[in-house]
Amino acid sequence: MPPQFAVYRNQHRRNRRAFPFVVDVQTDLLKELDTCVVIPLTSAPALIEFPLMHLMPTITFEGRPYVLVTPQLAGLERARLGPHVGSVAEHWHAITFAVEFLLRGF
């Protein structure tokens, strides 16, 4: 099983164009659960004014910029994840901060 911050191709047909990938942000300590928490990535330009730049940071995947759409955080069955295509673990700080900002506002 891929570790935390693994990237998967979005399998949901209705929003795959807008959100081609999802990032598994759930801790590896809970890898035995049948579900995981994911955040979609979009290549659409993001508003970069505070607080959105903290909530929806731009990260790089496969050499391209993507916006982490943290407000779209969702639970998903692991069996419904698409193919594992990489990792954004090098962006762990921005991702973790975005989730914390969503929950606590700072």
N, C-alpha and C positions, 0 to 999 in steps of 0.2 A: 504494500500500500504506500503510495507516495506521501511524503511528509507535508506538514503544514506549509502553506503558501504555494501549493501545487496549482498549476493552471490546467484547466480542462476546456475542451471545445463545448460551447453551449449546444445542448441537444433540443432546446425548446424552439420549435419551428417559427412560432409567431414573433419572437423577439431576437432571433439569432443574428439578423442583419445589424440591428442596433447594438447588440451585446454579443460579440462573437466568442468571448471567453468568460469563464467564471474562475474565481480564486477561492480555494478552500482555506478559510482562515481559522478553522477550529484547531485547538491544541492537539498535539499528537497523543497526549494522555488519554484522550477520548476516542482513539481510533477504532476501538471495538464496537462503538455504537453503529447502528444501521443508518444513521443520519449524520449530516455534517452541515456546517454553516458556510455559505458561499456569498461572495460579493461579485457582481458582474463588472466586466471591463468594457469600455466603449472607446471607439476611436474618434468620437464626436468631440469638437472643441468644448472645453469646460470654462465656466466663469471662474476667474482666478482671484476674485476679491474675497477678502475675509468675510465670513468664516468658511466660504466654500472651498478655498484652497486647502484648508485643513481637513475638511470633511470629505472632499473628493480630490485627492492628490493625483497628479499626473505621474505615472510610473512607466518605465520602459520594459517592453517584452518583445523578444525577437527583433530588437533594434528599432522598434516603433513606439511612439508615445501612446499610452492609453490612459483614460481617466477611470479611477476606481470609484464606482457609483455606490458609495457606502450606504446611502439611504435606501437602496434596493436590497440590502442584506436579507438573506432568506435561508430557511432550513430546506435541505434537499436530501432525499434518500441517496445513499452512496451508489446504489445500483443504477440510479438514473444519471450519474455523472457521465459526461462524454469521455472521449479518449484523453488520457493524460498527455499533455504536450510540452510541459516545461515547468519552470518555477520562477517565482518572483521573490524568493527568500531574501535577496539582497535589498529589497525594499521593505523589510519587516518593520522598521521603525515608523515609516510613513503610514503603513497599513494599520499597525497597532494604534498609532496616534489617532487615525481617522475613526476607528471603531470606538476608542475611548471618547473622542470628541462627540460622536453620535450619542453615546450614552450619558456623558457627564457634562458636556459643553465646555470642557477645558482640557 
